[in-house]
Amino acid sequence: MSDLVKYETMADLRGYQFSTRLFKLFLLLWNRLGIRGAEHIPEEGGVLFASNHVSFLDPPVVGVGYRGRPIHFMARDTLWKSKLGLWWMSKVGCIPVSRGTGDLKALKMTIKMLKEGKAVSMFPEGTRSEDGELQTAKGGIGFIIEKSGCVVVPAYIDGTYKAHPKGARFIKPGKVTITYGPPITPEDFQALGAGRKAYDAHAALIMQRIAELKKGE
């Protein structure tokens, strides 16, 4: 995959900006997109966006919820199989991940990008929720956090499960909202311990913060 796409950079920032403008216009008109807490997002430095995942709509919602800086998305590598997917995913700087394999290459690339001060988005649960409820996070996010020393911005997305649940063919109209919470700092994670034994605790803290945002809806 790395021989085909340079996913550590955006091949053309104009493609990313055009895509996010188009997605935002659609979400505003069709799903009355609401954005809360964007003031919590740092304007510089490595930032990892972590949100719940219930729909294919979630990545666009995260991407258009904050357009102050480009966001790189971790996405399953099968999306690169078509010519269109290869072209577009490369243009917008997505990171291919081989699901179910503990993709070390993708993890290392993500850590590298965060250390370089870039913004990356991932879904701690690993896959879309079947029932729309929060699931347990995978420990891989803890590994990324410890090795990169990044800030994590938790986010809760509401409404995408009703608009486009897993298996749906069409996007239904209906209110969609994304709420960003206060950043979780490296010091917050360090207080939970270090090393592999702390990865699950780091992941659990993130899901706790996401759950708190859900309760505040």
C-alpha positions in Angstrom: 0.0 0.0 0.0 2.8 2.5 0.9 4.2 2.0 -2.6 1.0 3.2 -4.1 0.0 6.2 -2.0 1.9 8.7 0.1 -0.8 8.8 2.8 1.4 10.6 5.3 0.7 13.9 3.3 -2.3 15.2 1.5 -1.4 15.0 -2.2 -3.6 18.0 -2.9 -5.0 20.1 -0.1 -7.5 21.6 -2.6 -9.1 18.2 -2.9 -9.5 17.9 0.8 -11.0 21.4 1.1 -13.4 20.8 -1.8 -14.5 17.5 -0.3 -15.2 19.0 3.1 -17.1 21.9 1.7 -19.2 19.6 -0.3 -19.9 17.2 2.6 -20.7 20.2 4.9 -23.2 21.6 2.5 -24.9 18.3 2.2 -25.0 17.7 5.9 -26.3 21.2 6.6 -29.1 20.9 4.1 -30.1 17.2 4.5 -29.2 16.5 8.1 -29.3 20.0 9.7 -25.8 19.5 11.0 -25.1 21.0 14.5 -21.6 21.6 15.8 -20.8 22.1 19.5 -17.6 22.5 21.4 -15.3 23.3 18.5 -13.6 25.9 20.7 -11.9 23.0 22.6 -9.9 21.9 19.6 -6.2 23.0 19.7 -5.2 25.0 16.6 -1.7 23.5 16.5 0.2 20.4 17.7 -0.5 16.8 17.4 -4.2 16.1 18.0 -6.0 12.8 17.9 -9.8 13.1 17.4 -11.6 10.1 19.0 -15.3 9.6 18.6 -18.0 7.0 18.7 -18.7 5.1 15.4 -22.2 4.0 14.2 -22.3 5.0 10.6 -20.4 5.6 7.4 -21.5 9.2 7.9 -19.3 9.6 10.9 -16.0 10.4 9.1 -17.5 13.2 7.0 -19.2 14.6 10.2 -15.8 14.7 12.0 -14.1 16.2 9.0 -16.6 19.0 8.5 -17.2 19.7 12.2 -13.9 21.4 12.4 -12.2 22.8 9.2 -9.6 24.9 10.9 -6.9 22.4 10.0 -6.9 19.3 7.8 -7.6 16.0 9.5 -6.1 12.6 8.4 -8.5 9.7 8.8 -7.6 6.1 9.6 -9.7 3.9 7.2 -9.9 0.2 6.3 -7.5 -0.6 3.4 -10.3 -2.2 1.3 -11.4 1.4 0.4 -8.3 1.7 -1.8 -9.1 -1.3 -4.0 -11.0 0.7 -6.7 -9.4 3.3 -8.9 -11.7 6.0 -7.6 -11.0 4.9 -4.0 -7.2 4.9 -4.6 -7.3 8.3 -6.2 -9.6 10.0 -3.6 -8.3 8.4 -0.4 -4.8 9.4 -1.5 -5.8 13.0 -2.3 -7.3 13.6 1.2 -4.5 11.9 3.1 -6.2 8.9 4.6 -4.3 6.2 6.4 -5.0 2.6 5.3 -5.5 0.1 8.1 -5.7 -3.7 7.7 -8.5 -4.5 10.1 -8.1 -7.5 12.5 -4.3 -7.8 12.0 -2.9 -5.3 14.5 -1.6 -3.2 11.5 1.8 -2.0 13.0 2.6 0.0 9.8 -0.5 2.0 10.2 0.0 2.6 13.9 3.6 3.8 13.3 2.5 6.1 10.5 -0.2 7.6 12.7 2.3 8.1 15.5 4.7 9.8 13.1 2.1 12.2 11.9 1.0 13.1 15.4 4.6 13.8 16.4 4.8 16.1 13.4 2.0 18.1 14.8 -0.8 16.9 12.4 -4.4 16.1 13.2 -5.6 12.5 12.9 -9.1 11.0 13.5 -9.8 7.4 14.5 -12.7 5.5 16.1 -11.5 3.8 19.3 -14.2 1.1 19.0 -12.6 -0.1 15.8 -15.8 -0.7 13.9 -19.4 0.5 13.6 -21.7 -0.2 16.5 -24.5 -2.7 15.5 -27.1 -1.1 17.9 -25.9 2.5 18.0 -24.7 2.2 21.6 -21.1 2.8 22.8 -18.8 -0.2 22.7 -15.5 -1.0 24.4 -12.5 0.7 22.9 -9.5 -1.3 21.5 -6.2 -1.0 23.2 -4.4 0.2 20.1 -5.4 3.8 20.7 -3.5 3.6 24.0 -0.3 2.6 22.2 -0.7 5.5 19.8 -1.3 8.0 22.6 1.7 6.9 24.7 4.2 6.7 21.8 3.1 10.1 20.2 2.4 12.1 23.4 -0.5 13.7 21.6 -3.6 15.5 22.9 -6.9 13.7 22.4 -10.1 15.5 21.6 -13.1 13.3 22.4 -16.2 13.7 20.3 -19.8 12.3 20.4 -21.8 12.1 17.2 -25.5 11.9 17.5 -28.1 11.2 14.8 -26.0 9.3 12.2 -27.3 6.0 13.4 -30.8 7.0 12.5 -29.8 8.7 9.3 -27.6 5.9 8.0 -27.2 2.8 10.2 -25.1 -0.2 9.3 -26.5 -1.9 6.2 -28.6 1.1 5.0 -28.6 2.0 1.4 -29.8 5.6 1.6 -29.2 8.5 3.9 -32.3 9.6 5.7 -33.0 13.3 6.6 -32.7 14.0 10.3 -30.8 16.0 12.7 -27.1 15.2 13.2 -24.9 16.8 15.8 -21.2 16.5 16.7 -20.0 17.6 20.2 -16.3 18.0 20.9 -15.2 17.8 24.5 -12.2 19.4 26.4 -8.9 17.8 25.4 -7.4 15.0 27.3 -3.8 15.8 27.9 -0.7 13.6 28.0 -0.6 14.2 31.8 -4.1 12.8 32.1 -3.0 9.6 30.5 0.3 9.4 32.3 -1.6 9.5 35.6 -3.1 6.1 34.6 0.3 4.5 34.2 2.6 3.6 31.4 3.4 0.7 29.1 1.2 -2.0 27.7 -0.6 -2.6 30.9 -2.0 1.0 30.8 -3.2 0.9 27.1 -6.7 -0.4 28.1 -7.0 2.3 30.8 -6.1 5.0 28.3 -8.8 3.6 25.9 -11.3 3.4 28.8 -10.7 7.0 29.7 -11.5 8.2 26.2 -14.7 6.2 26.1 -15.7 7.6 29.5 -15.2 11.2 28.1 -17.3 10.3 25.0 -20.0 8.8 27.2 -20.0 12.1 29.3 -20.6 14.1 26.1 -23.5 11.7 25.2 -25.1 12.3 28.6 -24.9 16.1 28.0 -26.8 15.9 24.8 
